[in-house]
Amino acid sequence: MSLYDDAVLVLKGYEDQTDLRQAYLDHLAEHPDGLWKACRAGHITASALVIDPEGGRVLLTLHKKLQMWLQMGGHCEPGDATLAAAALREATEESGVSGLSLLPGGPVRLDRHPIPPPCHCHFDVQYAVVAPPDAAHTISDESLDVRWFGYDEVPGVADASVIRLLEATRARLAA
């Protein structure tokens, strides 16, 4: 199965955010290259919120280009077999944390957002990953900083999309 086929299956199986989910599917139907950065009409990205449920905290990156505290994530690459694998790869690369595990249940949220030129739009498929106890992190080339924040600290540093992702992740953990 190709990454494109996986993306379509994942999105068809995602039961929340119905209108936005359909916009993602329409984008892929209209743009066979819609998973790749080269698609200037926009492209699918995969991200993951790194969470430490026992410690009640999340690991965020201060994105070098955007100058914002965000979850880990980015563009799909040809070697990614699935969207989940792309999100896990991005989380591992950007956090330096080994032993991350995907939170079961597929994507936690979808978030479509504009990106400054040359890109136009990211159709982000957002997952959550659980960090092992005492996870050590590092700062990647794409980050100015990587830092743990308590759940209650996130609204003070991150934008609404990260806050919504944290809320959805906590709801999934409580289910």
Disulfide bonds with the S-S distance in Angstrom:
none
